[in-house]
Amino acid sequence: MVVVTVALLWWNGQVRLVQFEQSQAELGQSLSETTATGIERIIADRVREVTLFVDDFHGDIDRLASNLDDDDLLDQITEQVVQHFPGAFTFTLADPKGNPLLEDIEGLVGDLCRVDIRQFSLSSVEPDGQHLDRIFIHPQPFHYHFDIMIPWKGSAGTGVFFVSFEATELIHLIAAHEVPGQRIYLERTDAPGLIEVSSEGTRNQIDREMRFSKSEEARVGSRLSISGTRWSAVVIPDVSLMDNFRSQLIRQSSLTLVGVI
């Protein structure tokens, strides 16, 4: 009877272990899909909002581009940017070649931003006004951010209206989707293993290495590219997840066996 009980407990444990692994794999896939969808919606919303802003303030933007020394007009547009985009920390205008027109005394439009603007200006633009697979985190000191750029046509030709957004909204979305035992990250698609954002913040804020370890790579449960960005949503189970479940199975089986004996 003891032998039969042990065999049944072992078989039941194996079945439950396989079921648990399957359920966690399905959960990881679901988490990556919902995270990717949420990030895509955030980006689409920011593109739409900046597009509407350019339409609504087209005249002011055009006048500023023609008179860059008009500090009062610059202050007015800056105030409107702050009111319309709480998550933004800077904006600028660029000429048809992608050269910023506004003086950047504080250095908020960094080298990566300038490269991004030039590439946006000189390359073809998707119908929604944003380059495909362009958006990524720019490691500006104190302001890790992503950029939204919209083409605008003024009296001097077609240029770029550019707004930089803090990553706070991305951090909050990831934190809202995480569940115990499963960690969600945004990874640079063109730099595999490089963490862009987690529920703890951007990679300058997280208390860990900025790249996935070999152990984490081996445990990746799901990796899904996010349309319109250079990000992938990566879900990694905690290293203790399976060990804890096995320990729980062993305790339950031991108690059952003791009861039979």
C-alpha positions as CSV (number, residue, x, y, z in Angstrom):
1,M,0.0,0.0,0.0
2,V,2.9,2.4,0.8
3,V,4.5,1.6,-2.5
4,V,1.3,2.2,-4.4
5,T,0.8,5.5,-2.5
6,V,4.3,6.7,-3.2
7,A,3.9,5.9,-7.0
8,L,0.6,7.7,-7.1
9,L,2.0,10.7,-5.3
10,W,5.0,10.8,-7.7
11,W,2.8,10.6,-10.7
12,N,0.5,13.3,-9.4
13,G,3.4,15.5,-8.6
14,Q,4.8,15.1,-12.2
15,V,1.4,15.9,-13.7
16,R,1.0,19.0,-11.5
17,L,4.5,20.1,-12.3
18,V,3.9,19.9,-16.0
19,Q,0.6,21.7,-15.6
20,F,2.3,24.5,-13.6
21,E,5.0,24.9,-16.2
22,Q,2.4,25.2,-18.9
23,S,0.3,27.6,-17.0
24,Q,3.3,29.8,-16.3
25,A,4.4,29.7,-20.0
26,E,0.9,30.8,-21.0
27,L,0.9,33.5,-18.4
28,G,4.2,34.8,-19.6
29,Q,2.9,34.9,-23.2
30,S,-0.2,36.8,-22.0
31,L,1.8,39.3,-20.0
32,S,4.1,40.1,-23.0
33,E,1.1,40.5,-25.3
34,T,-0.8,42.8,-23.0
35,T,2.3,44.8,-22.2
36,A,3.2,45.2,-25.9
37,T,-0.4,46.3,-26.6
38,G,-0.3,48.8,-23.8
39,I,3.0,50.3,-24.9
40,E,1.8,50.5,-28.5
41,R,-1.3,52.3,-27.3
42,I,0.8,54.8,-25.3
43,I,3.0,55.6,-28.3
44,A,-0.1,55.9,-30.6
45,D,-1.7,58.3,-28.1
46,R,1.4,60.5,-27.9
47,V,1.7,60.6,-31.7
48,R,-1.9,61.6,-32.0
49,E,-1.7,64.2,-29.3
50,V,1.4,65.8,-30.7
51,T,-0.2,65.8,-34.2
52,L,-3.2,67.5,-32.8
53,F,-1.0,70.0,-31.0
54,V,0.8,70.9,-34.2
55,D,-2.5,71.3,-36.0
56,D,-4.0,73.5,-33.2
57,F,-0.9,75.7,-32.8
58,H,0.3,75.6,-36.4
59,G,0.2,79.4,-36.8
60,D,2.2,80.1,-33.6
61,I,4.8,77.4,-34.5
62,D,5.2,78.8,-38.0
63,R,5.7,82.4,-36.6
64,L,8.3,81.1,-34.1
65,A,10.2,79.3,-36.9
66,S,10.3,82.6,-38.8
67,N,11.3,84.7,-35.8
68,L,13.4,82.6,-33.4
69,D,14.2,85.6,-31.2
70,D,10.6,86.1,-30.2
71,D,11.0,85.0,-26.6
72,D,7.4,85.9,-25.7
73,L,6.0,83.6,-28.4
74,L,8.5,80.9,-27.3
75,D,7.3,81.2,-23.7
76,Q,3.7,80.9,-24.9
77,I,4.3,77.7,-26.9
78,T,6.4,76.3,-24.0
79,E,3.5,76.9,-21.6
80,Q,1.1,75.2,-24.0
81,V,3.4,72.2,-24.3
82,V,3.6,71.9,-20.5
83,Q,-0.2,72.1,-20.2
84,H,-0.9,69.6,-23.0
85,F,1.9,67.1,-22.2
86,P,2.4,66.6,-18.4
87,G,5.0,63.8,-19.2
88,A,7.1,66.0,-21.5
89,F,10.3,67.8,-20.3
90,T,11.4,69.6,-23.5
91,F,10.5,70.3,-27.1
92,T,12.1,71.9,-30.2
93,L,11.6,72.8,-33.8
94,A,13.9,71.6,-36.6
95,D,14.4,72.7,-40.2
96,P,13.8,70.5,-43.2
97,K,17.3,69.0,-42.8
98,G,16.6,68.1,-39.1
99,N,18.7,70.9,-37.6
100,P,17.2,72.2,-34.3
101,L,16.1,75.8,-34.6
102,L,15.7,76.7,-31.0
103,E,18.7,77.5,-28.7
104,D,19.1,74.7,-26.3
105,I,20.8,76.4,-23.4
106,E,20.1,73.6,-20.9
107,G,21.3,70.9,-23.3
108,L,18.1,68.9,-23.1
109,V,18.1,68.0,-26.8
110,G,21.1,65.6,-26.7
111,D,23.2,64.1,-29.5
112,L,20.9,61.0,-29.8
113,C,17.9,63.3,-30.1
114,R,19.6,65.3,-32.9
115,V,20.6,62.2,-34.8
116,D,17.0,61.0,-34.4
117,I,15.6,64.3,-35.7
118,R,17.9,64.2,-38.8
119,Q,17.0,60.6,-39.6
120,F,13.4,61.4,-39.2
121,S,13.7,64.4,-41.5
122,L,15.7,62.7,-44.3
123,S,13.9,59.3,-44.3
124,S,10.4,58.4,-45.4
125,V,7.7,58.8,-42.8
126,E,5.0,56.3,-42.0
127,P,1.3,57.5,-42.5
128,D,0.9,58.0,-38.8
129,G,3.7,60.5,-38.7
130,Q,6.2,58.3,-36.9
131,H,9.1,56.3,-38.2
132,L,8.6,52.5,-38.0
133,D,10.8,51.0,-35.3
134,R,12.3,54.3,-34.3
135,I,11.3,54.9,-30.7
136,F,13.7,54.0,-28.0
137,I,15.0,55.3,-24.6
138,H,17.6,58.1,-24.9
139,P,19.9,58.0,-21.9
140,Q,20.0,61.8,-21.3
141,P,21.4,62.5,-17.8
142,F,18.6,62.7,-15.2
143,H,16.0,62.4,-18.0
144,Y,15.9,59.0,-19.7
145,H,13.2,59.6,-22.2
146,F,11.7,58.8,-25.6
147,D,11.0,61.2,-28.4
148,I,7.9,61.8,-30.5
149,M,8.4,63.7,-33.8
150,I,5.8,65.1,-36.1
151,P,6.4,66.7,-39.5
152,W,4.9,70.2,-39.9
153,K,4.7,72.4,-43.0
154,G,5.3,76.1,-42.6
155,S,6.1,79.1,-44.7
156,A,9.8,78.1,-44.7
157,G,9.2,74.5,-45.8
158,T,8.6,71.2,-44.0
159,G,10.2,70.8,-40.6
160,V,9.9,68.7,-37.5
161,F,8.1,69.4,-34.2
162,F,9.8,67.3,-31.5
163,V,8.7,66.5,-28.0
164,S,10.6,64.4,-25.4
165,F,8.6,62.4,-22.9
166,E,9.7,60.9,-19.6
167,A,9.4,57.1,-19.3
168,T,7.1,57.3,-16.2
169,E,4.0,56.2,-18.1
170,L,5.9,53.1,-19.4
171,I,7.1,52.3,-15.9
172,H,3.6,52.5,-14.5
173,L,2.2,50.3,-17.2
174,I,4.8,47.6,-16.6
175,A,4.2,47.7,-12.9
176,A,0.5,47.4,-13.4
177,H,0.9,44.2,-15.5
178,E,3.4,42.4,-13.4
179,V,2.3,39.5,-11.3
180,P,4.1,37.7,-8.4
181,G,6.9,35.5,-9.8
182,Q,7.0,37.1,-13.3
183,R,9.1,40.1,-14.1
184,I,8.4,42.3,-17.2
185,Y,11.1,44.3,-19.0
186,L,11.4,46.4,-22.1
187,E,14.5,45.2,-24.0
188,R,16.3,46.9,-26.9
189,T,15.5,44.8,-29.9
190,D,18.6,46.0,-31.7
191,A,20.8,45.3,-28.6
192,P,19.6,42.0,-27.2
193,G,19.8,41.7,-23.5
194,L,20.0,45.5,-22.9
195,I,17.2,46.6,-20.5
196,E,15.4,49.8,-21.3
197,V,12.6,49.9,-18.7
198,S,11.3,47.8,-15.9
199,S,8.7,48.3,-13.1
200,E,11.5,49.9,-11.1
201,G,12.4,52.5,-13.6
202,T,14.7,53.1,-16.6
203,R,18.1,51.3,-16.5
204,N,19.8,54.2,-14.7
205,Q,17.3,53.7,-11.9
206,I,17.2,50.0,-11.4
207,D,19.3,48.3,-8.8
208,R,20.7,45.5,-11.0
209,E,22.9,45.0,-14.0
210,M,21.6,46.7,-17.1
211,R,21.8,43.5,-19.2
212,F,20.2,40.1,-18.6
213,S,22.4,37.4,-17.1
214,K,22.9,34.1,-18.8
215,S,20.6,32.6,-16.2
216,E,17.8,35.1,-17.0
217,E,18.2,34.5,-20.7
218,A,17.7,30.8,-20.1
219,R,14.5,31.5,-18.2
220,V,12.9,33.9,-20.6
221,G,9.3,32.9,-20.8
222,S,8.2,35.2,-23.6
223,R,9.8,37.9,-25.9
224,L,7.5,39.9,-28.2
225,S,8.5,42.9,-30.4
226,I,6.6,46.1,-29.9
227,S,5.4,47.7,-33.1
228,G,6.7,51.2,-33.8
229,T,9.5,50.9,-31.4
230,R,13.0,49.4,-30.8
231,W,11.6,47.5,-27.8
232,S,10.6,43.9,-27.0
233,A,8.4,43.0,-24.1
234,V,10.3,40.3,-22.2
235,V,8.8,38.2,-19.4
236,I,11.2,36.3,-17.1
237,P,10.0,34.0,-14.3
238,D,11.7,34.4,-10.9
239,V,14.5,31.9,-10.3
240,S,12.7,30.6,-7.3
241,L,9.3,30.1,-8.9
242,M,9.7,26.5,-9.9
243,D,11.8,25.6,-6.9
244,N,9.1,26.9,-4.6
245,F,6.4,25.0,-6.4
246,R,8.4,21.7,-6.2
247,S,9.0,22.3,-2.5
248,Q,5.2,22.8,-2.0
249,L,4.5,19.5,-3.9
250,I,7.0,17.7,-1.7
251,R,5.5,19.0,1.5
252,Q,2.0,18.1,0.4
253,S,3.1,14.6,-0.8
254,S,4.9,14.0,2.5
255,L,1.9,15.0,4.6
256,T,-0.3,12.7,2.5
257,L,2.2,9.8,2.9
258,V,2.4,10.3,6.6
259,G,-1.4,10.2,6.9
260,V,-1.5,6.9,4.9
261,I,1.2,5.3,7.1
